Amino acid sequence: FVPMEWLPKSVVGIAHALPAYWYIAGNEFLKTTETLQGKAMTSLFQNMFFLVLFGVLFLIINLFVLRLRQKRNG
């Protein structure tokens, strides 16, 4: 992984569509935060929300593909 500070803004913008971005952003946030109160918790929960959202999205895609395979195989 390359630190986000080194990447062009266009690459970071595209990275928002990937779960790795939210994982790394959450870890970086926890590394630099001394206390988890108020706005800090909101930022952490935002990162966690997107990770859970990606997990649910991948689960739905997996179930859809499994259903297609079952229909195709009889």
PyMOL commands that set and color helices and strands:
alter all, ss='L'
color gray80, all
select helices_A, chain A and resi 4-6+9-15+19-32+39-73
alter helices_A, ss='H'
color red, helices_A
deselect
rebuild
show_as cartoon
